[in-house]
Amino acid sequence: MNIQHYLKYKTRYEVLLWTLFIVWQMTANIYVAVIDTESANVHVWEPVLWESSSTLMFAVLVPLLLWFDNRVPLSIAALKRGLPLHLLFTLPFAALHVLGMVAIREVGYWWMGSDYSFGDWGREFLYEYTKDFRTYFYLLGILYLYRLILFRIQGEASVPATSEDEVPDSNPVAVKQHLLVKKLGKEFLVKIQDIEWLEACGNYVNLHVAGRTYPYRGTMKSLQAQLDEQQFLRVHRSFMVNYNQIQSIQPLESGDASLQLLSGQELPFSRRYRADFKQVG
């Protein structure tokens, strides 16, 4: 599969991959649970309900996990801040999982004409939390491994370490002219002037160049400081645009606007950044 095709429909493919992973996990867990309870005095539908309710709740919570990781990424630079917050977040994550899981089981047992008892909530929640704690970081590990593989295939951008890529010393601000992209063991330079727009994505900034996307490890603010402020303008909390790539601006009733780029891409234009834009224009 062509990587650009995958990136074009990235969200759809990721939903499919998560779905296949959840189904595989649920099938494997149900099989093991049924085998383990063969000699016990339980109906076959009970272990099926136990494992399916637990796995389905994890599926429901995956978007929440992705949202939180996007807000608090576990990058090396922000590990001291990010790790404690993730450890703390495992508590509401586990609580939502247990509450939803028990609710599904209650309905399932009622449907089958029986009663479900979760037991002592304090003791049982502690037991479930120890499992959910491991599952939380297991899911995060899968997420970060997926990103690592994707970025190796897609190509990851970084700022060249050499000083030769900077403007002359007469310019008080050292502005980079190229970014280094590493892709499958190869390295090449991308002209910064060719970047059409930039999009913040967690602890990465996606650089869009001629239909291709290269992730840059860092924040929008740190990257913006190394770009020409007369060429690259912040138009939104999550977007920055190459001024030369703007085709038109469509004002909206809310006071914000919509930017149309030469490539056909539309970007949101927040009113809080209009003043900086007018100064350049």
SEKE-120779 format. One line per 10 residues: for each residue z, y, x of N, C-alpha, C, O. Coordinates in pm, whole numbers, plus 50000, padded with zeros to 5 digits. Each point is the difference from the previous one (the first is absolute). Example, Ala and Ser with C-alpha at 12.3 -4.5 7.8 and 13.67 -1.06 7.14 Angstrom:
<marmars>
50780/49431/51319/50000/50119/49911/50000/50120/50090/50066/49998/50104  49862/50107/49861/50006/50119/50082/50073/50109/49923/50017/50111/50051
</marmars>
This chain:
<marmars>
50000/49880/50084/50000/50120/49916/50000/50125/50088/50076/50009/50097  49839/50087/49869/49994/50125/50073/50128/50080/49980/50047/50015/49887  50011/50036/50223/50128/50069/49992/49990/50126/49915/50096/50037/49933  49788/50031/50070/49985/50121/49920/49996/49967/49851/50050/50077/49917  49890/49809/50049/50001/49955/49860/50143/49972/49956/50042/50036/49890  50033/49897/50199/50141/49969/49968/50080/50128/49980/50078/50010/49906  49904/50087/50182/50075/50125/49991/49962/50079/49875/50084/50070/49943  49790/49919/50014/49957/50071/49880/50074/49949/49877/50034/50076/49910  49990/49792/50088/50070/49939/49887/50136/49945/50044/50047/49898/49950  50014/50172/50144/50123/49954/50063/50111/49973/49900/50068/49897/50010
49953/50192/49895/50107/49982/49902/49980/49874/49918/50095/49925/49976  49782/50051/49982/49971/49880/49921/50025/49874/50080/50058/49903/49950  49897/50097/50176/50019/49882/50083/50149/49976/50030/50045/49886/50004  50029/50222/50015/50143/49984/50027/50074/49946/49878/50090/49918/50014  49872/50127/49866/50059/49945/49878/49968/49851/49990/50086/49920/49963  49791/50044/50070/49961/49858/49996/50079/49918/50101/50047/49891/49969  49968/50162/50153/50074/49928/50103/50147/49982/49962/50056/49892/50018  50006/50214/49928/50138/49989/49956/50013/49899/49885/50096/49924/49995  49807/50077/49914/50004/49907/49888/49990/49855/50048/50077/49914/49956  49830/50060/50135/49986/49865/50055/50125/49957/50074/50043/49884/49991
50017/50209/50082/50122/49969/50073/50115/49967/49905/50073/49904/50023  49942/50174/49870/50107/49977/49902/49980/49867/49929/50095/49924/49982  49781/50048/49979/49971/49873/49932/50029/49882/50091/50057/49899/49957  49904/50113/50170/50027/49892/50096/50150/49981/50019/50048/49887/50000  50026/50221/50014/50145/49993/50016/50064/49935/49878/50086/49912/50013  49873/50130/49868/50059/49948/49878/49970/49851/49983/50088/49923/49961  49790/50037/50068/49961/49859/49988/50080/49913/50096/50050/49894/49963  49962/50154/50162/50075/49924/50101/50147/49990/49962/50061/49893/50013  49998/50218/49942/50142/50000/49963/50028/49910/49880/50101/49930/49996  49808/50073/49906/50018/49915/49882/49992/49854/50038/50080/49919/49954
49825/50046/50131/49985/49860/50043/50126/49950/50069/50050/49891/49971  50002/50191/50122/50122/49960/50072/50119/49989/49906/50079/49906/50010  49934/50190/49897/50112/49999/49906/49995/49879/49908/50104/49939/49972  49778/50024/49981/49986/49883/49913/50037/49873/50075/50068/49913/49945  49888/50075/50178/50034/49882/50082/50151/49994/50024/50060/49893/49991  50001/50220/50041/50143/50003/50030/50086/49967/49880/50112/49950/50016  49839/50077/49862/50082/49979/49880/49961/49874/49922/50043/49980/49887  49875/49935/50174/49957/49879/49930/50117/49911/49960/50000/49941/49892  50098/50051/50197/50115/49913/49972/50110/50071/49922/50098/49937/49960  49887/50193/50018/50101/50076/49926/49973/49992/49850/49891/49964/49956
50210/50069/49968/49989/49993/49854/49945/50131/49943/50068/50071/49927  49806/49959/50110/49934/50122/49952/49859/49965/49954/49939/49905/50048  50012/50174/49860/49861/49984/49956/49905/50058/50104/50037/50090/50076  49842/49859/49926/49902/50046/50099/49971/50149/49983/49976/50070/50098  50026/49980/49777/49966/50140/49977/50103/50096/50059/49970/50117/50023  50153/49833/50002/50105/50088/50052/49973/50048/50143/50000/50120/50024  49975/49789/50073/49967/50050/50135/49870/50080/50002/49984/50092/50081  49923/49873/49827/49876/50078/49991/50033/50144/49959/49946/50095/50056  50143/49919/49846/50040/50132/49954/50080/50074/50107/49980/50120/50019  50109/49811/50050/50081/50064/50104/49911/50064/50107/50013/50118/50033
49896/49801/50020/49919/50048/50112/49894/50100/49955/49974/50098/50071  49964/49880/49813/49897/50092/49954/50060/50137/49966/49938/50103/50027  50182/49899/49914/50064/50128/49966/50034/50078/50126/49984/50122/50004  50063/49809/50098/50035/50066/50125/49875/50055/50070/50000/50115/50044  49895/49803/49965/49879/50043/50070/49928/50112/49925/49947/50093/50061  50050/49897/49806/49935/50104/49921/50070/50135/50015/49934/50104/50003  50197/49894/50008/50073/50126/50020/49970/50059/50137/49991/50122/50015  49993/49793/50086/49959/50050/50131/49862/50064/49992/49974/50102/50064  49936/49837/49855/49866/50057/49983/50008/50138/49936/49927/50091/50038  50163/49925/49865/50019/50129/49934/50056/50104/50097/49968/50119/49990
50114/49836/50105/50066/50092/50093/49917/50033/50123/50036/50091/50075  49855/49838/49948/49916/50028/50117/49951/50145/50001/50009/50065/50105  49940/49991/49783/49960/50143/50002/50114/50093/50037/49979/50101/50067  50144/49866/49889/50116/50082/50035/50026/49993/50150/50031/50101/50063  49957/49781/49993/50018/49982/50144/49896/50079/50078/50033/50065/50099  49841/49929/49857/49893/50074/50067/50023/50150/49990/49977/50074/50096  50068/49971/49788/50028/50143/49981/50111/50046/50094/49987/50105/50064  50120/49818/49944/50112/50042/50084/49961/49997/50148/50037/50089/50076  49888/49809/49965/49958/49993/50140/49906/50115/50034/50000/50048/50113  49921/49996/49791/49912/50114/50022/50079/50128/50019/49962/50088/50078
50149/49923/49849/50087/50117/50012/50088/49993/50125/50028/50102/50063  50015/49777/49972/50089/49981/50115/49941/49891/50090/50049/49887/49999  49847/50145/50077/49936/49898/50084/50089/49958/50117/50079/50079/50052  49908/49795/49986/50079/49947/50111/49923/50011/50131/49974/49900/50066  49990/50221/49970/49934/50022/50128/50105/50001/50111/50118/50022/49975  49836/49955/50147/50093/49997/50114/50069/50135/50017/50119/50007/50030  49804/50101/49951/50055/50134/50019/50106/50033/49895/50094/50075/50028  49892/49869/49850/50093/50033/49891/50089/49882/49964/50053/49994/49889  49965/49913/50204/50076/49879/49970/50146/50029/49971/50060/49938/49912  50000/50156/50162/50141/50031/49979/50026/50054/49860/50106/49975/49943
49799/50097/50003/50014/50051/49863/49954/49898/49897/50064/49980/49897  49824/49953/50133/49939/49912/49902/50074/49871/49975/50014/49957/49885  50035/49979/50221/50064/49869/49985/50126/50006/49913/50014/49917/49910  50079/50178/50112/50118/50008/49911/49962/50022/49854/50065/49945/49910  49831/50135/50065/49958/50026/49862/49942/49875/49937/50022/49974/49881  49904/49949/50197/49946/49875/49947/50112/49899/49974/49997/49928/49900  50101/50067/50189/50113/49911/49978/50074/50038/49871/50041/49913/49924  49974/50216/50055/50067/50047/49878/49916/49970/49876/50053/49969/49894  49815/50041/50120/49911/49980/49887/49997/49854/49954/49959/49972/49887  50083/49936/50199/50002/49859/49960/50097/49977/49883/49984/49904/49925
50116/50183/50059/50096/49983/49890/49937/50023/49863/50007/49912/49914  49931/50206/50061/49933/50015/49869/49883/49904/49983/49971/49958/49888  49962/50008/50222/49890/49904/49994/50050/49865/49948/49939/49940/49912  50173/50014/50144/50058/49872/49957/50054/50009/49859/49986/49906/49921  50076/50208/50045/50056/50016/49866/49891/49993/49893/50017/49934/49897  49871/50133/50127/49888/49996/49905/49943/49860/49990/49963/49954/49892  50029/49978/50222/49947/49863/50000/50088/49908/49918/49950/49922/49919  50182/50086/50102/50093/49911/49930/50003/50030/49851/49996/49909/49918  50010/50219/50046/50004/50038/49858/49874/49953/49927/50008/49945/49890  49877/50078/50171/49875/49957/49937/49989/49850/49993/49956/49945/49899
50083/49988/50208/49995/49855/50005/50089/49937/49892/49958/49907/49932  50163/50144/50054/50094/49947/49900/49947/50027/49859/50011/49914/49912  49930/50205/50066/49945/50033/49868/49889/49903/49962/49994/49953/49886  49917/50016/50208/49891/49906/49973/50055/49861/49968/49952/49932/49910  50149/50028/50165/50059/49867/49977/50070/49994/49866/49994/49899/49930  50073/50209/50032/50067/50004/49869/49897/49979/49889/50023/49922/49907  49865/50149/50102/49896/49987/49899/49940/49860/50003/49975/49940/49895  50003/50007/50225/49943/49867/50012/50089/49892/49941/49952/49911/49930  50176/50095/50099/50094/49901/49945/50011/50015/49849/50008/49900/49927  49992/50225/50026/50004/50021/49855/49877/49941/49933/50009/49938/49894
49877/50080/50169/49874/49946/49946/50003/49848/49993/49945/49939/49908  50121/50000/50189/50008/49854/50004/50119/49948/49920/50028/49880/50004  50042/50207/49922/50112/49959/49917/50125/49967/50077/50079/49915/49958  49940/50152/50156/50117/49973/50084/50063/50132/50043/49953/50107/49961  50153/49886/50118/50070/50119/50049/50000/50001/50152/50011/49895/50064  49977/50225/49992/50003/50013/50145/50124/50077/50043/50032/50104/49943  50037/49845/50155/50119/50066/50054/49980/50028/50149/49981/49908/50079  50022/50219/49956/49984/50038/50140/50125/49970/50083/49993/49990/50122  50121/49997/49809/50126/49974/50070/50075/50126/50032/49977/50104/49937  50112/49890/50157/50077/50116/50043/49909/50101/50069/49942/49969/50105
50044/50150/49837/49903/50097/50050/50029/50045/50143/49908/50017/50079  50218/50002/49954/50033/50044/50135/49960/49897/50104/49934/50032/50099  50105/49847/49879/49971/49892/50094/49851/49968/50005/49942/49984/50108  49996/50008/49773/49860/49963/49995/49910/50111/50055/49898/49972/50064  50140/50155/49912/49918/50109/50053/50006/50002/50152/49898/50024/50065  50218/49950/49992/50012/49996/50145/49912/49889/50057/49936/50016/50104  50063/49871/49826/49915/49888/50044/49852/50038/49993/49924/49975/50094  50036/50087/49794/49860/50040/49985/49963/50111/50097/49887/50006/50048  50208/50083/49980/49972/50111/50090/49968/49950/50141/49912/50054/50067  50161/49845/49978/49972/49945/50134/49858/49946/50009/49934/50011/50104
50018/49931/49786/49861/49950/49999/49901/50115/49987/49897/50001/50066  50135/50097/49848/49910/50112/49979/49990/50088/50123/49895/50060/50026  50212/49948/50050/50001/50077/50125/49895/49943/50095/49921/50074/50058  50080/49794/49957/49903/49936/50088/49858/50015/49945/49906/50024/50076  50079/49962/49792/49868/50012/49939/49945/50141/50015/49880/50018/50021  50206/50082/49969/49957/50140/50013/49933/50023/50135/49891/50057/50007  50174/49899/50100/49943/50023/50133/49889/49900/50031/49915/50026/50086  50084/49863/49846/49889/49906/50011/49873/50064/49943/49893/49991/50061  50119/50074/49823/49886/50069/49940/49956/50119/50086/49880/50024/50016  50217/50049/50041/49966/50110/50089/49926/49949/50123/49904/50062/50047
50142/49824/50007/49934/49942/50117/49856/49964/49970/49912/50024/50083  50063/49920/49800/49863/49966/49961/49916/50128/49988/49884/50003/50043  50175/50101/49897/49930/50127/49984/49960/50060/50135/49886/50043/50017  50207/49960/50078/49972/50060/50130/49905/49914/50083/49920/50053/50078  50087/49816/49906/49906/49912/50069/49858/50021/49946/49904/50004/50076  50086/50010/49793/49870/50027/49938/49941/50131/50052/49882/50007/50033  50202/50096/49974/49952/50129/50048/49957/49991/50146/49900/50060/50040  50175/49866/50040/49966/49986/50142/49864/49935/50017/49918/50046/50081  50057/49846/49844/49872/49932/50008/49887/50090/49950/49894/50007/50062  50130/50061/49826/49898/50088/49942/49963/50112/50096/49882/50031/50018
50220/50030/50045/49974/50112/50090/49927/49955/50126/49921/50076/50057  50104/49801/49987/49929/49949/50119/49851/49983/49968/49915/50023/50086  50055/49936/49791/49860/49982/49960/49937/50134/49965/49885/50027/50035  50191/50056/49895/49950/50129/49953/49985/50099/50114/49906/50080/50001  50185/49914/50095/50004/50097/50109/50111/50100/49978/50013/50055/49891  50068/49970/50211/50114/50092/49988/49982/50116/50097/49970/49980/50117  50049/50141/49832/49979/50122/50079/50129/50045/50067/50109/49978/49949  49875/50086/50166/50113/50059/50070/49950/50120/50081/49880/50016/50021  50213/50067/50023/49965/50117/50081/49986/49957/50145/50094/49941/50054  49793/50086/50013/49984/49963/50141/50109/50062/50085/50042/50113/49977
50004/49811/50121/50111/50047/50084/49954/50096/50108/50082/50073/50056  49789/49929/49975/49952/50085/50109/49993/50145/49956/49985/50031/49882  50027/50057/50216/49995/50144/49973/49858/50053/50001/49976/50116/49968  49927/49798/50071/49862/50044/50009/49941/50029/49864/49897/50067/49989  50166/49881/49907/49946/50015/49866/50047/50127/49932/49969/50025/49883  50106/50057/50189/50054/50121/49941/49910/50119/50029/49917/49997/50090  50103/50107/49832/49923/50123/50022/50050/50067/50126/50107/49964/50050  49819/50133/50003/50043/50069/50122/50137/50065/49986/50047/50027/49890  50014/49997/50226/50135/50058/50002/50003/50140/49941/50107/50050/49964  49776/50016/50026/49998/50136/49943/50038/50000/49854/50043/50102/49946
49943/49784/49989/50038/49988/49861/50148/49965/49994/50040/49900/50060  50044/50178/49872/50143/49975/50000/50039/49873/49928/50109/49948/50021  49801/50000/49894/50032/49878/49928/49908/49889/50048/49878/50013/49993  50180/49877/50055/49922/49888/50049/49951/49917/49883/50078/49928/49937  49794/50083/50033/49943/49929/49886/49916/49883/50050/49915/50018/50087  50107/49866/49859/49925/49882/50040/49859/50004/49943/49978/50050/49889  49928/49898/50188/49861/49995/49956/49957/49861/49956/49901/49984/49927  50172/49915/50117/49967/49862/49966/50127/49922/49966/50110/50037/50041  49872/49855/49886/50105/49902/49979/49950/49866/50050/49882/49969/49989  50209/49953/50067/49966/49868/50052/50022/49895/49892/50106/49996/49937
49794/49922/50040/50009/49894/49900/49994/49865/50070/49908/49973/50077  50191/49942/49897/50004/49864/50054/49967/49904/49887/50063/50001/49895  49836/49914/50130/49953/49909/49896/49959/49867/50064/49903/49993/50075  50174/49902/49891/49971/49865/50049/49980/49995/50151/49904/49941/50050  50186/50122/50022/49996/49998/50145/49906/50101/50063/49995/50011/50122  49931/50063/49798/49908/50101/50051/50056/50139/49972/50079/50019/49908  49879/50078/50172/50044/50137/49984/49880/50094/49996/49903/49981/50074  50103/50118/49839/49895/50101/49996/50060/50130/49949/50106/50000/49938  49824/50111/50087/50047/50132/49962/49932/50046/49871/49881/49976/49979  50197/50090/49937/49949/50061/49878/50018/50152/50013/50110/50047/50028
49782/50028/49951/50010/50145/50005/50084/50049/49882/49975/49963/49885  50123/50120/50145/50086/50051/49893/49921/50085/49901/50031/50003/49881  49867/50066/50168/49919/50084/49911/49924/49916/49897/49953/50053/49899  50035/49814/50125/49929/49912/49907/50092/49946/49890/49952/49940/49905  50178/50083/50108/50093/49955/49897/49979/50085/49875/50003/50122/50006  49976/49812/49881/49973/50071/49875/50127/50039/49927/50014/50114/49954  50079/49792/50034/50127/50029/49936/50105/49900/50046/49967/49893/50052  50159/50142/49928/50112/49919/50045/50095/49977/49883/50019/50088/49915  50040/49795/50083/50088/49963/49890/50128/49935/50053/49994/49901/50073  50121/50155/49890/50129/49943/50042/50025/49870/49924/49978/49992/49880
50068/49906/50193/50027/49870/49940/50120/49938/50071/49983/49924/50095  50137/50109/49858/50121/49948/50065/50015/50055/50139/49996/50122/50020  50021/49789/50079/50013/50045/50138/49864/50002/50071/49992/49994/50123  49900/50013/49797/49865/50011/50053/49927/50116/49933/50036/50044/49891  49860/50002/50177/49907/50096/49942/49862/49936/50008/49954/49967/50110  49980/50017/49778/49866/49942/49998/49897/50109/50028/49994/50101/49930  49924/49877/50172/49894/50094/50038/49868/49949/49944/49962/49886/50027  49970/50196/49896/49874/49960/49937/49884/50064/50074/49983/50122/50003  49935/49790/50059/49890/50046/50085/49873/49925/49961/49989/49879/50023  49914/50192/49919/49869/49942/49968/50010/49867/49926/49934/49903/50036
50149/50093/49862/50014/49879/49920/50093/49896/50057/50022/49897/49937  50034/50128/50179/50095/49907/50062/50140/50062/49998/50016/50122/49996  50084/49791/50006/50139/50044/49996/50076/49944/50119/50000/49879/50023  50065/50209/50052/50079/49959/50116/50144/50047/49982/50024/50120/49988  50072/49789/50010/50140/50042/49988/50054/50056/50131/49971/49948/50108  50105/50157/49881/50067/50063/50115/50150/49986/49980/50054/50042/49898  50013/49900/50202/50144/49978/49988/50074/50131/50029/50007/50044/50115  50047/50016/49780/50071/50127/50014/50003/50072/49867/49951/49950/49899  50106/50168/50102/50009/50079/49877/49887/50102/49994/49938/50033/50102  50037/50016/49779/49899/50103/49982/50038/50125/50079/49914/50066/50058
50213/49966/49942/50047/50121/50068/49976/49991/50150/49955/50096/50062  50075/49788/49998/49983/49984/50145/49853/50004/50040/49965/50055/50104  49949/49887/49812/49857/50002/50030/49941/50138/49977/49913/50044/50076  50133/50024/49822/49949/50135/49968/50026/50096/50116/49919/50089/50026  50192/49892/50044/50035/50089/50111/49901/49988/50116/49994/50089/50085  49929/49802/49919/49906/49979/50109/49855/50026/49959/49908/49977/50077  50073/50071/49800/49867/50029/49952/49978/50151/49990/50095/50078/49995  49780/49961/50003/49963/50142/49988/50033/50047/49859/49941/49955/49903  50154/50138/50087/50045/50046/49868/49893/50083/49928/50013/50025/49880  49884/50016/50191/49890/50071/49937/49897/49903/49941/49915/50040/49921
50094/49834/50118/49904/49901/49952/50063/49901/49901/49938/49961/49902  50187/49999/50126/50067/49902/49914/50112/50068/49921/50093/50056/50057  49895/49936/49812/50092/50071/49912/50077/49902/49914/49944/49905/49947  50185/50121/50040/50084/49921/49910/49972/50048/49858/50016/50118/49970  49942/49791/49943/49968/50039/49862/50094/49933/49900/49996/50029/49880  50087/49882/50170/50091/49926/49913/50106/49938/50088/49982/49988/50122  50128/49971/49818/50106/49935/50077/49948/49876/50073/50050/49966/50107  49851/49968/49836/49951/49876/50058/49858/50009/50054/49946/49901/50048  49992/50219/49946/49861/50011/50041/49976/50122/50089/50060/50106/49984  49848/49874/50111/49952/50107/50084/49848/49985/50006/49949/49888/49995
49979/50223/50015/49854/49993/49991/49934/50081/50111/50054/50102/50045  49830/49852/49997/49917/50074/50094/49931/50111/49923/49923/49974/49908  50104/50150/50128/49947/50116/49928/49848/49995/49988/49944/50042/49899  49990/49906/50204/49853/49997/50001/49943/49894/49907/49879/49996/49977  50208/49917/49970/49954/49893/49912/50014/50035/49852/49963/49920/49914  50091/50198/50057/50021/50039/49860/49870/50051/49939/49934/50088/50055  50030/49855/49832/49879/50044/49929/50032/50100/49890/49932/50101/49986  50174/49870/49936/50035/50091/49891/50147/49983/49963/50063/49900/50035  49989/50199/49894/50139/49999/49953/50000/50023/49850/49943/50099/49951  50120/49810/49975/50005/50012/49855/50143/50033/49956/50087/49913/50007
49939/50212/49949/50136/50035/49954/50038/49920/49876/49915/49966/49917  50214/50004/50070/50052/49928/49885/50096/50089/49922/50053/50097/50055  49970/49871/49820/50087/50081/49915/50143/50002/50051/50074/50095/49974  49967/49802/50097/50136/49991/50051/50028/50098/50113/50116/50021/50037  49778/50038/50018/50017/50087/50116/49958/49932/50128/49975/50065/50101  50018/49801/49895/49949/49925/50114/49848/50001/49995/49941/50068/49917  49995/49856/50171/49854/49995/50002/49956/49862/50049/50080/49919/50045  49791/50058/49945/49939/49876/50046/49893/50034/50103/49914/50084/49975  50093/49851/50141/49902/50024/50106/49890/49895/49993/50028/49881/49989  49849/50163/50019/49886/49908/50008/49945/50008/50141/49960/50108/50045
50038/49779/50028/49950/49997/50136/49852/49968/50001/49944/49954/49901  49992/50071/50213/49857/49973/50015/49970/49852/49981/49890/49964/49958  50207/49950/50072/49982/49856/49986/50011/49954/49855/49969/49885/49968  50075/50207/49943/50021/49963/49860/50144/49970/49967/50036/49984/49883  50049/50007/50219/50141/49973/49980/50070/50119/49934/49974/50115/50035  50113/49857/49869/50079/50104/49936/50144/49990/50046/50057/49891/50007  50002/50224/50025/50139/50005/50047/50078/50101/49917/49944/50101/49956  50185/49874/50022/50083/50099/49930/50030/50117/50091/50018/49984/50120  49988/50134/49822/50029/50123/50075/50119/50068/49934/49987/50063/49895  50131/49923/50167/50122/50054/49944/50005/50151/50019/49959/50052/50104
50091/50017/49796/50005/50148/50004/50093/50051/50110/49984/50113/50046  50112/49806/49996/50093/50046/50104/49931/50019/50134/50055/50066/50089  49823/49877/49928/49928/50014/50126/49882/50097/49989/49922/50014/50094  50065/50054/49792/49886/50090/49980/50002/50119/50095/49895/50047/50045  50225/50003/49986/50011/50119/50087/49943/49971/50139/49925/50083/50054  50108/49802/50005/49948/49965/50132/49848/49985/49996/49931/50038/50094  50020/49908/49796/49856/49981/49985/49927/50134/49996/49894/50015/50061  50161/50081/49867/49937/50131/49987/49994/50073/50134/49905/50074/50027  50197/49905/50057/50004/50066/50130/49883/49952/50088/49940/50077/50074  50031/49792/49916/49889/49944/50079/49867/50040/49941/49907/50037/50072
50085/49955/49791/49876/50033/49934/49965/50147/50018/49896/50046/49950
</marmars>
